[in-house]
């Protein structure tokens, strides 16, 4: 019996296999077979007439903006006032932080943590901020915090309403998804150039770049949370006569609270992951110290401010989750119970007292006796790791042996195979996979994206003097596919473990925070020491940055499975493994696929970072546009768009796997 596709009338019908569906898929198979034969027969290389001249057009537009930045109305009437407003917001936050001084800021974080998530969050947030003071990077940390508070606030103001809109309209979700994909996977160095032209330097472009990168998780997870509200809860609200607005405020948003808070968490993580960009624009923040250390090849000098970024992110993460401890164990210290309003007043009062004491005592910086310098210790540790772990033992080898295997036996053969394939055959094969996933509409969309890569033109280089961006796209695709497979293979088991064990979740959480918020530039140096320069190091760096969303969303999906179906399975004698495989994983499949989706997008978003350690391909071309905008801005834009088109193809296909019923792919 043929089954319809999952998500509404707008979706094209995917093929159905088996006896009843045989006649329906004979024509598609014959069509794709004929197209494959034609693709093999024609020119295996992209013809030159397909070049649409995008690179020249981008160069011309860039030169126009440079020449008219002080005279055109678009600058004087739109971008300049907006830049002034953002600058005022950042400086206002800095003024508040300077007025509170470090004791007041510590008290503020502890107070917010206590009000939102209890004593444990208060202690964690306060200790993380104290760690920043001890590392003696307080002033640049406050600059970073002011940028992040402004950017995260703007991202939430934009992201949550858009997420509510997309949760209520499939058409809106399809429209917005393309913008989200572009924002999340477009290499930051590509859109940093026009952002700098339109908004100047220092704080405004840093905030805008961070907002662009941080809005997608807020939209996606708000939409996911609202769409995951059980139908029975919506029906209960409707039975009581709730209007659409009341249904949203009284039923859907409270039920989706955990997922929306996870969206806030991901917004913060994304924002901190890109915070180093602010230092490229003249901001005296932690990212500036990171880059100075990297320029000197001093791991310790780069690691200390990088650790400050991590501690700042952990502090914000702990006070913003809103998850109070539910442990049944008695507390070590039993505190008196107070009403929420009274506790709020006490918490805010403690902040005022701490700030007042700091001002009266003229406490501006942490005493020198409490500050510590760990840069030397970090450099010693890195040297030991390089000497011992990279070489390893004679038979088994070390990280260098892993790198050699990854490059020689996996990445290079896959790259050569993809480049060797006729370009039209790649388009046909991907279109066939898309058709089997969801239908003709997805197949046509993926084909158009790949054909658009063919129109991006070529660049100087290669054995023949010119290299087409299609070949570089296949090189990037090989690295992305390997990184995705490794990331998912690591993340899924860990996510399942975190979803079924509170202790495992608590242990993993700081590591996930560290992996996701540590600037990629910081851990690139230890990765280089361990794996050497090349594509292997780039893949490892991408994996480290990409696995946290998949782990988090897999664990969240398993934890949000209703207890009723689990209880029914247990009553029928299901073992824990059967309960997981037959009940929890199928019901959490949508959340898991969203996690895989986010992993794919984050891998593509970090290919430019991989290029900085020798991975090359599209990422390197995109980065060169930032270093030499006049000469290579066109090439950079074409490479960035090629990355976006690859991301859209991978995203749409994996999204189709997550929304189509499993029976559609069975006979």
KEPAKE-514509 format. One record per residue (C-alpha): x, y, z. Coordinates in Angstrom, 2 decimals. Layout:
<nodes>
<node <X, Y, Z>>
...
</nodes>
This chain:
<nodes>
<node <0.00, 0.00, 0.00>>
<node <1.44, 3.37, -1.00>>
<node <2.05, 5.79, 1.78>>
<node <1.89, 9.56, 1.48>>
<node <4.76, 11.79, 2.45>>
<node <4.94, 13.29, 5.93>>
<node <4.63, 16.98, 6.13>>
<node <1.69, 18.52, 4.39>>
<node <0.26, 18.89, 0.95>>
<node <3.06, 21.12, -0.29>>
<node <5.58, 18.27, -0.28>>
<node <6.17, 16.34, -3.47>>
<node <5.41, 12.65, -3.27>>
<node <8.40, 10.43, -2.72>>
<node <8.62, 7.11, -4.58>>
<node <7.06, 4.01, -3.05>>
<node <8.74, 0.63, -3.43>>
<node <7.23, -2.85, -3.51>>
<node <4.66, -4.49, -5.77>>
<node <2.10, -1.69, -5.53>>
<node <4.67, 0.98, -6.27>>
<node <6.57, -0.74, -9.08>>
<node <4.87, 1.12, -11.91>>
<node <5.40, 4.44, -10.15>>
<node <9.17, 4.17, -9.96>>
<node <9.89, 2.51, -13.33>>
<node <9.66, 5.87, -15.12>>
<node <11.91, 7.76, -12.62>>
<node <14.55, 5.01, -12.70>>
<node <14.51, 4.97, -16.49>>
<node <14.72, 8.77, -16.57>>
<node <17.70, 8.95, -14.21>>
<node <19.39, 6.07, -16.03>>
<node <19.07, 7.90, -19.35>>
<node <20.33, 11.13, -17.80>>
<node <23.32, 9.28, -16.34>>
<node <24.23, 7.88, -19.77>>
<node <23.98, 11.36, -21.30>>
<node <26.09, 12.81, -18.45>>
<node <28.85, 10.27, -19.10>>
<node <28.76, 10.90, -22.85>>
<node <29.08, 14.70, -22.75>>
<node <32.14, 16.74, -21.76>>
<node <33.30, 15.56, -18.31>>
<node <34.42, 19.10, -17.45>>
<node <32.23, 22.13, -16.85>>
<node <31.98, 24.08, -20.14>>
<node <33.35, 27.61, -20.10>>
<node <30.16, 29.11, -21.58>>
<node <28.35, 28.43, -18.28>>
<node <30.34, 31.15, -16.49>>
<node <27.80, 33.90, -15.66>>
<node <30.46, 36.49, -14.79>>
<node <29.64, 36.62, -11.08>>
<node <33.22, 37.29, -10.02>>
<node <33.52, 40.42, -12.19>>
<node <30.10, 41.67, -11.08>>
<node <31.06, 41.35, -7.40>>
<node <34.34, 43.19, -7.97>>
<node <32.51, 46.05, -9.69>>
<node <29.93, 46.33, -6.88>>
<node <32.70, 46.31, -4.28>>
<node <34.55, 49.16, -5.99>>
<node <31.30, 51.18, -6.18>>
<node <30.71, 50.85, -2.42>>
<node <34.30, 51.93, -1.71>>
<node <33.91, 55.03, -3.87>>
<node <30.44, 56.04, -2.61>>
<node <30.55, 55.11, 1.08>>
<node <30.51, 58.76, 2.19>>
<node <28.01, 60.19, -0.30>>
<node <25.29, 57.67, -1.14>>
<node <21.95, 57.95, 0.71>>
<node <22.03, 54.26, 1.55>>
<node <25.01, 54.95, 3.83>>
<node <24.05, 58.36, 5.23>>
<node <20.39, 57.49, 5.75>>
<node <20.42, 53.78, 6.68>>
<node <23.73, 52.15, 7.56>>
<node <25.35, 55.04, 9.43>>
<node <22.40, 55.59, 11.83>>
<node <22.11, 51.85, 12.40>>
<node <25.83, 51.67, 13.10>>
<node <25.53, 54.53, 15.60>>
<node <22.66, 52.77, 17.39>>
<node <24.60, 49.51, 17.72>>
<node <27.66, 51.36, 18.92>>
<node <25.54, 53.12, 21.57>>
<node <24.11, 49.80, 22.79>>
<node <27.54, 48.22, 23.17>>
<node <28.99, 51.24, 24.96>>
<node <25.95, 51.39, 27.26>>
<node <26.50, 47.77, 28.29>>
<node <30.18, 48.53, 28.87>>
<node <29.26, 51.50, 31.06>>
<node <27.01, 49.30, 33.21>>
<node <29.75, 46.68, 33.58>>
<node <32.37, 49.30, 34.48>>
<node <29.99, 50.82, 37.04>>
<node <29.40, 47.45, 38.70>>
<node <33.15, 46.63, 38.68>>
<node <34.28, 43.05, 38.97>>
<node <32.73, 42.30, 42.40>>
<node <29.39, 43.63, 41.21>>
<node <29.56, 41.65, 37.96>>
<node <30.36, 38.46, 39.91>>
<node <27.38, 39.15, 42.17>>
<node <25.17, 39.86, 39.14>>
<node <25.99, 36.53, 37.48>>
<node <25.45, 34.66, 40.75>>
<node <22.14, 36.46, 41.32>>
<node <20.80, 35.73, 37.83>>
<node <21.90, 32.11, 38.12>>
<node <20.12, 31.74, 41.47>>
<node <16.92, 33.28, 40.14>>
<node <16.81, 31.22, 36.95>>
<node <18.27, 27.84, 37.89>>
<node <19.03, 27.68, 41.61>>
<node <22.10, 27.61, 43.80>>
<node <24.18, 25.33, 41.59>>
<node <23.89, 27.72, 38.64>>
<node <24.66, 30.67, 40.91>>
<node <27.86, 29.05, 42.14>>
<node <28.88, 27.91, 38.64>>
<node <28.29, 31.32, 37.08>>
<node <30.07, 33.16, 39.87>>
<node <33.08, 30.82, 39.82>>
<node <33.41, 31.05, 36.03>>
<node <33.52, 34.84, 36.22>>
<node <35.98, 34.66, 39.11>>
<node <38.18, 32.49, 36.89>>
<node <38.26, 35.25, 34.30>>
<node <39.42, 37.70, 36.95>>
<node <42.11, 35.29, 38.16>>
<node <43.42, 34.88, 34.59>>
<node <43.91, 38.68, 34.55>>
<node <41.90, 39.23, 31.34>>
<node <38.96, 41.04, 32.96>>
<node <38.95, 44.25, 30.90>>
<node <39.03, 42.63, 27.44>>
<node <36.50, 40.08, 28.75>>
<node <34.07, 42.89, 29.56>>
<node <34.46, 44.23, 26.01>>
<node <33.68, 40.76, 24.69>>
<node <30.73, 40.45, 27.08>>
<node <29.28, 43.78, 25.97>>
<node <29.48, 42.73, 22.32>>
<node <27.94, 39.35, 23.11>>
<node <25.09, 40.73, 25.23>>
<node <24.16, 43.15, 22.45>>
<node <24.45, 40.54, 19.68>>
<node <22.61, 37.79, 21.59>>
<node <19.82, 40.21, 22.52>>
<node <19.35, 41.29, 18.90>>
<node <19.53, 37.66, 17.71>>
<node <16.78, 36.61, 20.14>>
<node <14.58, 39.60, 19.27>>
<node <14.81, 38.51, 15.62>>
<node <15.02, 34.73, 16.03>>
<node <12.19, 33.89, 18.44>>
<node <9.39, 35.72, 16.53>>
<node <10.63, 34.25, 13.23>>
<node <10.76, 30.82, 14.86>>
<node <7.14, 31.21, 16.02>>
<node <6.15, 32.25, 12.50>>
<node <7.88, 29.27, 10.84>>
<node <6.36, 26.86, 13.38>>
<node <2.88, 27.92, 12.26>>
<node <3.46, 28.00, 8.51>>
<node <5.15, 25.35, 6.36>>
<node <5.52, 27.87, 3.55>>
<node <7.25, 30.35, 5.86>>
<node <9.52, 27.56, 7.08>>
<node <10.58, 26.73, 3.52>>
<node <11.19, 30.39, 2.69>>
<node <13.15, 31.17, 5.84>>
<node <15.21, 27.97, 5.72>>
<node <17.17, 29.14, 2.69>>
<node <18.17, 32.35, 4.46>>
<node <19.11, 30.42, 7.61>>
<node <21.29, 28.01, 5.67>>
<node <23.03, 30.86, 3.88>>
<node <23.63, 32.76, 7.13>>
<node <24.94, 29.72, 8.96>>
<node <27.25, 28.23, 6.33>>
<node <28.44, 31.32, 4.45>>
<node <32.06, 31.69, 5.62>>
<node <32.27, 34.66, 7.95>>
<node <35.22, 36.11, 6.08>>
<node <33.03, 36.39, 2.97>>
<node <30.27, 38.52, 4.47>>
<node <32.70, 40.31, 6.78>>
<node <33.94, 42.42, 3.86>>
<node <30.56, 43.98, 2.91>>
<node <29.59, 44.24, 6.59>>
<node <32.73, 46.27, 7.23>>
<node <32.02, 48.50, 4.23>>
<node <28.44, 49.17, 5.32>>
<node <28.99, 49.50, 9.09>>
<node <32.58, 50.70, 9.49>>
<node <34.94, 49.11, 12.00>>
<node <35.03, 48.08, 15.64>>
<node <31.74, 47.22, 17.41>>
<node <28.91, 47.55, 14.82>>
<node <30.29, 45.12, 12.20>>
<node <31.31, 42.69, 14.95>>
<node <27.76, 42.71, 16.32>>
<node <26.18, 42.36, 12.87>>
<node <28.48, 39.46, 11.92>>
<node <27.71, 37.71, 15.21>>
<node <23.95, 38.24, 14.80>>
<node <24.01, 36.78, 11.28>>
<node <25.74, 33.68, 12.60>>
<node <23.66, 33.33, 15.78>>
<node <20.09, 33.85, 14.55>>
<node <19.64, 30.44, 12.80>>
<node <19.71, 28.24, 15.94>>
<node <17.23, 30.56, 17.67>>
<node <14.81, 30.25, 14.75>>
<node <15.29, 26.51, 14.23>>
<node <14.97, 25.46, 17.86>>
<node <12.03, 27.77, 18.58>>
<node <10.24, 26.26, 15.59>>
<node <11.21, 22.72, 16.63>>
<node <9.97, 23.25, 20.18>>
<node <6.61, 24.61, 19.10>>
<node <6.10, 21.95, 16.43>>
<node <6.94, 19.25, 19.00>>
<node <4.15, 20.26, 21.40>>
<node <1.86, 17.19, 21.68>>
<node <-1.36, 17.48, 19.69>>
<node <-3.41, 16.56, 22.74>>
<node <-2.17, 19.65, 24.58>>
<node <-3.24, 21.90, 21.70>>
<node <-6.62, 20.18, 21.62>>
<node <-7.08, 20.77, 25.34>>
<node <-6.41, 24.48, 24.87>>
<node <-8.85, 24.66, 21.97>>
<node <-11.52, 22.83, 24.00>>
<node <-11.31, 25.57, 26.62>>
<node <-11.89, 28.24, 23.95>>
<node <-8.34, 29.61, 23.74>>
<node <-7.64, 32.02, 20.92>>
<node <-4.59, 31.48, 18.73>>
<node <-2.67, 34.07, 20.78>>
<node <-3.71, 32.48, 24.11>>
<node <-2.83, 29.05, 22.75>>
<node <0.68, 30.31, 21.99>>
<node <1.26, 32.05, 25.34>>
<node <-0.51, 29.63, 27.68>>
<node <0.15, 26.24, 26.06>>
<node <2.77, 26.11, 23.31>>
<node <5.51, 28.37, 24.66>>
<node <5.45, 26.82, 28.19>>
<node <5.52, 23.31, 26.68>>
<node <8.39, 24.25, 24.35>>
<node <10.36, 26.02, 27.09>>
<node <13.23, 23.52, 27.26>>
<node <13.81, 23.50, 23.52>>
<node <13.64, 27.30, 23.32>>
<node <16.14, 27.55, 26.17>>
<node <18.38, 25.15, 24.27>>
<node <18.03, 27.60, 21.37>>
<node <19.23, 30.39, 23.66>>
<node <22.13, 28.17, 24.67>>
<node <23.02, 27.52, 21.02>>
<node <22.77, 31.24, 20.21>>
<node <25.30, 31.95, 22.94>>
<node <27.55, 29.11, 21.78>>
<node <27.43, 30.25, 18.14>>
<node <28.09, 33.84, 19.12>>
<node <31.14, 32.96, 21.17>>
<node <32.40, 30.67, 18.44>>
<node <32.72, 33.64, 16.09>>
<node <33.78, 36.26, 18.63>>
<node <37.39, 36.29, 17.41>>
<node <36.18, 38.10, 14.30>>
<node <35.61, 41.20, 16.42>>
<node <39.36, 41.49, 16.92>>
<node <39.87, 41.76, 13.16>>
<node <37.70, 44.87, 13.19>>
<node <39.53, 46.85, 15.85>>
<node <37.79, 45.78, 19.08>>
<node <40.10, 45.42, 22.10>>
<node <38.51, 42.19, 23.29>>
<node <39.63, 38.68, 24.15>>
<node <39.73, 37.75, 20.47>>
<node <42.39, 40.39, 19.89>>
<node <44.61, 38.73, 22.50>>
<node <43.97, 35.34, 20.90>>
<node <45.09, 36.53, 17.48>>
<node <48.17, 38.27, 18.87>>
<node <49.22, 34.99, 20.48>>
<node <48.63, 33.08, 17.25>>
<node <50.60, 35.61, 15.23>>
<node <53.56, 34.98, 17.54>>
<node <52.98, 31.21, 17.39>>
<node <52.65, 31.35, 21.19>>
<node <50.10, 28.72, 22.23>>
<node <50.07, 29.83, 25.86>>
<node <49.45, 33.48, 25.03>>
<node <46.55, 32.49, 22.76>>
<node <45.17, 29.86, 25.14>>
<node <44.72, 32.15, 28.16>>
<node <42.28, 34.60, 26.50>>
<node <40.72, 31.63, 24.72>>
<node <40.09, 30.06, 28.12>>
<node <38.63, 33.40, 29.22>>
<node <36.15, 33.16, 26.32>>
<node <35.23, 29.64, 27.40>>
<node <34.70, 30.68, 31.03>>
<node <32.57, 33.61, 29.92>>
<node <30.48, 31.32, 27.74>>
<node <30.12, 28.77, 30.54>>
<node <28.98, 31.50, 32.91>>
<node <26.32, 32.70, 30.47>>
<node <25.33, 29.13, 29.70>>
<node <24.81, 28.19, 33.35>>
<node <22.68, 31.22, 34.20>>
<node <20.55, 31.05, 31.05>>
<node <19.46, 27.41, 30.89>>
<node <16.70, 27.79, 33.50>>
<node <17.07, 24.11, 34.48>>
<node <16.85, 23.73, 38.23>>
<node <18.45, 20.71, 39.84>>
<node <16.07, 17.82, 40.48>>
<node <18.43, 15.66, 42.49>>
<node <16.81, 13.63, 45.26>>
<node <19.95, 13.64, 47.38>>
<node <19.87, 15.96, 50.41>>
<node <22.00, 19.11, 49.99>>
<node <25.25, 19.43, 51.90>>
<node <24.06, 22.76, 53.29>>
<node <20.34, 23.19, 53.89>>
<node <19.40, 26.79, 53.14>>
<node <16.21, 28.40, 54.41>>
<node <13.34, 28.49, 51.91>>
<node <12.26, 31.92, 50.72>>
<node <9.51, 33.10, 48.39>>
<node <10.55, 33.74, 44.79>>
<node <9.80, 37.48, 44.98>>
<node <11.72, 37.83, 48.23>>
<node <14.62, 35.84, 46.82>>
<node <14.70, 38.05, 43.74>>
<node <14.88, 41.18, 45.87>>
<node <17.66, 39.67, 47.99>>
<node <19.63, 38.69, 44.88>>
<node <19.33, 42.11, 43.29>>
<node <20.15, 43.75, 46.60>>
<node <23.35, 41.74, 46.84>>
<node <24.41, 43.08, 43.45>>
<node <23.83, 46.67, 44.58>>
<node <25.74, 46.06, 47.82>>
<node <28.67, 44.44, 46.00>>
<node <28.90, 47.30, 43.50>>
<node <28.64, 49.93, 46.24>>
<node <31.36, 48.28, 48.33>>
<node <33.62, 48.01, 45.29>>
<node <33.16, 51.71, 44.53>>
<node <33.71, 52.84, 48.14>>
<node <36.82, 50.66, 48.45>>
<node <37.98, 51.72, 44.96>>
<node <38.30, 48.09, 43.82>>
<node <39.01, 48.27, 40.09>>
<node <41.14, 45.21, 39.38>>
<node <41.81, 41.89, 41.05>>
<node <44.83, 41.97, 43.41>>
<node <48.10, 40.85, 41.83>>
<node <48.46, 38.16, 44.48>>
<node <45.35, 36.39, 43.17>>
<node <46.20, 36.63, 39.46>>
<node <47.94, 33.63, 37.87>>
<node <49.82, 33.21, 34.59>>
<node <49.42, 29.75, 33.04>>
<node <50.79, 30.52, 29.57>>
<node <54.19, 28.99, 30.34>>
<node <52.62, 25.81, 31.68>>
<node <50.45, 25.53, 28.56>>
<node <53.48, 25.89, 26.29>>
<node <55.29, 23.16, 28.22>>
<node <52.27, 20.87, 27.94>>
<node <51.99, 21.48, 24.20>>
<node <55.66, 20.65, 23.75>>
<node <55.25, 17.39, 25.65>>
<node <52.20, 16.45, 23.60>>
<node <54.03, 17.15, 20.37>>
<node <57.04, 15.07, 21.41>>
<node <55.10, 12.10, 22.80>>
<node <51.64, 11.81, 21.29>>
<node <52.37, 12.77, 17.70>>
<node <55.05, 10.10, 17.26>>
<node <53.42, 7.53, 19.55>>
<node <54.77, 4.02, 20.01>>
<node <56.71, 2.29, 17.20>>
<node <54.09, -0.29, 16.08>>
<node <50.79, 1.46, 16.76>>
<node <51.98, 4.95, 15.96>>
<node <50.53, 8.23, 17.21>>
<node <48.42, 11.06, 15.88>>
<node <50.73, 11.45, 12.88>>
<node <49.90, 7.88, 11.83>>
<node <46.18, 8.66, 12.17>>
<node <46.64, 11.77, 10.05>>
<node <48.55, 9.86, 7.37>>
<node <45.83, 7.19, 7.19>>
<node <43.07, 9.79, 7.06>>
<node <44.71, 11.73, 4.23>>
<node <46.29, 8.91, 2.20>>
<node <43.65, 6.21, 2.49>>
<node <40.42, 8.19, 2.91>>
<node <40.50, 11.86, 1.88>>
<node <42.76, 11.69, -1.18>>
<node <41.07, 8.68, -2.85>>
<node <37.63, 10.21, -2.25>>
<node <38.75, 13.60, -3.63>>
<node <40.27, 12.03, -6.74>>
<node <37.12, 9.98, -7.32>>
<node <34.77, 12.96, -7.04>>
<node <36.95, 15.14, -9.28>>
<node <37.29, 12.27, -11.81>>
<node <33.53, 11.80, -12.11>>
<node <31.87, 13.72, -14.97>>
<node <30.34, 16.78, -13.41>>
<node <26.88, 16.16, -14.88>>
<node <26.93, 12.61, -13.54>>
<node <27.40, 14.02, -10.03>>
<node <24.38, 16.25, -10.60>>
<node <22.28, 13.30, -11.80>>
<node <23.31, 11.02, -8.92>>
<node <22.57, 13.67, -6.29>>
<node <19.24, 14.41, -7.98>>
<node <18.41, 10.71, -7.85>>
<node <19.18, 10.56, -4.13>>
<node <17.04, 13.65, -3.59>>
<node <14.17, 12.09, -5.56>>
<node <14.32, 8.90, -3.52>>
<node <14.34, 11.03, -0.36>>
<node <11.34, 13.24, -1.06>>
<node <10.37, 13.55, -4.70>>
<node <10.79, 15.57, -7.88>>
<node <10.70, 18.99, -6.25>>
<node <13.72, 18.25, -4.07>>
<node <15.52, 16.61, -6.98>>
<node <15.06, 19.70, -9.14>>
<node <16.14, 22.03, -6.30>>
<node <19.35, 20.08, -5.61>>
<node <20.13, 19.91, -9.33>>
<node <19.77, 23.68, -9.63>>
<node <22.15, 24.24, -6.69>>
<node <24.82, 22.01, -8.24>>
<node <24.36, 23.59, -11.68>>
<node <24.81, 27.01, -10.08>>
<node <28.19, 25.88, -8.75>>
<node <29.08, 25.19, -12.37>>
<node <28.33, 28.83, -13.23>>
<node <30.78, 30.24, -10.69>>
<node <33.70, 30.23, -13.15>>
<node <37.34, 29.37, -12.60>>
<node <40.33, 30.90, -10.79>>
<node <44.08, 31.07, -11.49>>
<node <46.05, 27.99, -10.45>>
<node <46.27, 24.29, -11.11>>
<node <48.25, 22.29, -13.62>>
<node <46.58, 23.97, -16.62>>
<node <46.85, 27.49, -15.22>>
<node <43.14, 27.63, -14.31>>
<node <41.09, 25.63, -11.81>>
<node <37.31, 25.53, -11.99>>
<node <35.44, 26.02, -8.74>>
<node <33.61, 22.76, -9.43>>
<node <36.82, 20.80, -8.82>>
<node <37.45, 22.75, -5.62>>
<node <33.85, 22.08, -4.59>>
<node <34.42, 18.33, -4.98>>
<node <37.58, 18.67, -2.89>>
<node <35.58, 20.46, -0.19>>
<node <32.77, 17.89, -0.47>>
<node <35.21, 15.04, 0.14>>
<node <36.43, 16.68, 3.35>>
<node <32.89, 17.51, 4.44>>
<node <31.62, 13.97, 3.89>>
<node <34.47, 12.45, 5.88>>
<node <34.04, 14.98, 8.70>>
<node <30.27, 14.35, 8.79>>
<node <30.68, 10.57, 8.99>>
<node <33.23, 10.85, 11.80>>
<node <31.16, 13.46, 13.66>>
<node <27.93, 11.47, 13.51>>
<node <29.71, 8.23, 14.43>>
<node <31.02, 9.93, 17.58>>
<node <28.02, 12.10, 18.41>>
<node <25.12, 9.64, 18.14>>
<node <26.37, 7.13, 20.75>>
<node <27.36, 9.96, 23.09>>
<node <24.00, 11.67, 22.56>>
<node <22.13, 8.45, 23.36>>
<node <24.25, 8.02, 26.47>>
<node <23.59, 11.60, 27.56>>
<node <19.87, 11.17, 26.88>>
<node <19.63, 8.11, 29.13>>
<node <21.99, 9.10, 31.94>>
<node <21.91, 12.29, 34.02>>
<node <25.45, 11.70, 35.20>>
<node <26.73, 11.30, 31.64>>
<node <24.98, 14.53, 30.63>>
<node <26.56, 16.41, 33.54>>
<node <30.02, 15.07, 32.69>>
<node <29.73, 15.86, 28.96>>
<node <28.28, 19.31, 29.31>>
<node <31.47, 21.25, 30.14>>
<node <33.35, 19.44, 27.38>>
<node <30.63, 20.26, 24.87>>
<node <30.63, 23.89, 25.97>>
<node <34.41, 24.06, 25.65>>
<node <34.47, 22.41, 22.21>>
<node <31.76, 24.68, 20.85>>
<node <32.78, 28.03, 22.29>>
<node <36.56, 27.77, 22.13>>
<node <37.51, 29.90, 19.11>>
<node <38.59, 27.66, 16.27>>
<node <41.81, 29.64, 15.97>>
<node <42.78, 28.58, 19.48>>
<node <42.55, 24.83, 19.15>>
<node <43.97, 24.90, 15.61>>
<node <47.48, 25.20, 17.05>>
<node <47.32, 22.04, 19.23>>
<node <45.61, 20.26, 16.33>>
<node <48.48, 21.30, 14.09>>
<node <51.03, 20.03, 16.61>>
<node <49.22, 16.70, 16.82>>
<node <48.29, 16.12, 13.19>>
<node <50.51, 18.42, 11.13>>
<node <49.53, 20.79, 8.35>>
<node <46.99, 19.49, 5.85>>
<node <43.48, 18.22, 5.30>>
<node <43.69, 15.79, 8.21>>
<node <44.07, 18.62, 10.71>>
<node <41.22, 20.49, 9.03>>
<node <38.88, 17.51, 9.31>>
<node <39.76, 17.01, 12.99>>
<node <39.15, 20.71, 13.73>>
<node <35.78, 20.54, 11.94>>
<node <34.76, 17.41, 13.88>>
<node <35.59, 18.98, 17.25>>
<node <33.47, 22.02, 16.44>>
<node <30.59, 20.14, 14.81>>
<node <29.71, 17.28, 17.19>>
<node <28.17, 19.25, 20.13>>
<node <24.83, 20.08, 18.43>>
<node <24.26, 16.46, 17.45>>
<node <25.05, 15.24, 20.98>>
<node <22.84, 17.89, 22.57>>
<node <19.85, 17.40, 20.26>>
<node <20.06, 13.60, 20.37>>
<node <20.04, 13.72, 24.17>>
<node <17.24, 16.30, 24.17>>
<node <15.13, 14.21, 21.78>>
<node <15.44, 11.10, 23.93>>
<node <14.63, 13.01, 27.11>>
<node <11.52, 14.57, 25.58>>
<node <10.01, 11.22, 24.54>>
<node <6.74, 10.93, 26.55>>
<node <6.82, 8.37, 29.33>>
<node <3.52, 6.76, 28.27>>
<node <4.86, 4.84, 25.22>>
<node <7.97, 3.88, 27.17>>
<node <5.81, 2.58, 30.01>>
<node <3.72, 0.59, 27.52>>
<node <6.86, -1.01, 26.06>>
<node <8.14, -1.90, 29.53>>
<node <4.78, -3.43, 30.44>>
<node <5.10, -5.73, 27.40>>
<node <8.48, -6.93, 28.70>>
<node <10.80, -4.80, 26.55>>
<node <14.42, -4.68, 27.64>>
<node <16.24, -1.36, 27.93>>
<node <17.83, -1.93, 24.52>>
<node <14.46, -2.74, 22.93>>
<node <12.90, 0.30, 24.58>>
<node <15.66, 2.46, 23.10>>
<node <15.57, 0.99, 19.59>>
<node <11.83, 0.44, 19.21>>
<node <10.42, 3.42, 21.15>>
<node <12.80, 6.23, 22.06>>
<node <14.88, 6.50, 18.89>>
<node <11.88, 6.47, 16.50>>
<node <10.02, 9.08, 18.56>>
<node <13.17, 11.23, 18.87>>
<node <14.08, 10.80, 15.19>>
<node <13.13, 14.34, 14.19>>
<node <15.27, 15.91, 16.89>>
<node <18.17, 13.58, 16.05>>
<node <18.00, 14.49, 12.37>>
<node <17.97, 18.19, 13.29>>
<node <21.15, 17.53, 15.27>>
<node <22.75, 15.83, 12.27>>
<node <21.60, 18.75, 10.15>>
<node <23.26, 21.24, 12.47>>
<node <26.43, 19.13, 12.43>>
<node <26.49, 19.22, 8.63>>
<node <26.02, 22.98, 8.57>>
<node <28.72, 23.53, 11.19>>
<node <31.17, 21.34, 9.29>>
<node <30.56, 23.45, 6.20>>
<node <30.84, 26.63, 8.25>>
<node <34.30, 25.60, 9.46>>
<node <35.80, 24.59, 6.11>>
<node <37.32, 28.04, 5.86>>
<node <39.08, 27.47, 9.20>>
<node <40.31, 24.13, 7.87>>
<node <41.75, 25.96, 4.87>>
<node <44.00, 27.97, 7.19>>
<node <45.77, 24.74, 8.24>>
<node <46.38, 23.44, 4.75>>
<node <43.01, 21.98, 3.74>>
<node <42.76, 24.38, 0.79>>
<node <39.78, 24.02, -1.57>>
<node <36.86, 26.48, -1.36>>
<node <37.71, 27.61, 2.16>>
<node <41.10, 28.98, 1.13>>
<node <39.63, 30.87, -1.84>>
<node <36.95, 32.37, 0.41>>
<node <39.56, 33.48, 2.97>>
<node <41.79, 35.12, 0.37>>
<node <39.02, 37.58, -0.44>>
<node <39.31, 39.02, 3.06>>
<node <43.09, 39.42, 2.89>>
<node <43.09, 40.86, -0.66>>
<node <39.60, 42.24, -1.29>>
<node <40.36, 44.35, -4.36>>
<node <42.07, 41.50, -6.24>>
<node <40.11, 38.48, -4.98>>
<node <36.74, 39.63, -3.64>>
<node <34.99, 38.11, -6.67>>
<node <36.67, 34.73, -6.25>>
<node <35.89, 34.80, -2.53>>
<node <32.19, 35.48, -3.13>>
<node <31.97, 32.71, -5.74>>
<node <33.66, 30.24, -3.38>>
<node <31.41, 31.28, -0.50>>
<node <28.27, 30.81, -2.61>>
<node <29.55, 27.39, -3.72>>
<node <29.83, 26.39, -0.06>>
<node <26.26, 27.62, 0.50>>
<node <24.94, 25.60, -2.46>>
<node <26.66, 22.46, -1.14>>
<node <25.14, 23.13, 2.27>>
<node <21.64, 23.54, 0.85>>
<node <21.91, 20.21, -1.00>>
<node <23.11, 18.30, 2.05>>
<node <20.65, 20.08, 4.32>>
<node <17.58, 19.45, 2.15>>
<node <18.36, 15.77, 1.66>>
<node <18.99, 15.08, 5.35>>
<node <15.93, 17.13, 6.30>>
<node <13.90, 14.95, 3.97>>
<node <15.20, 11.85, 5.73>>
<node <14.09, 13.35, 9.02>>
<node <10.56, 14.30, 7.91>>
<node <9.58, 11.42, 5.62>>
<node <8.07, 8.32, 7.21>>
<node <10.42, 5.40, 7.51>>
<node <7.97, 3.21, 5.61>>
<node <8.53, 5.23, 2.45>>
<node <12.00, 3.83, 2.11>>
<node <10.99, 0.25, 2.79>>
<node <9.60, -2.28, 0.40>>
</nodes>
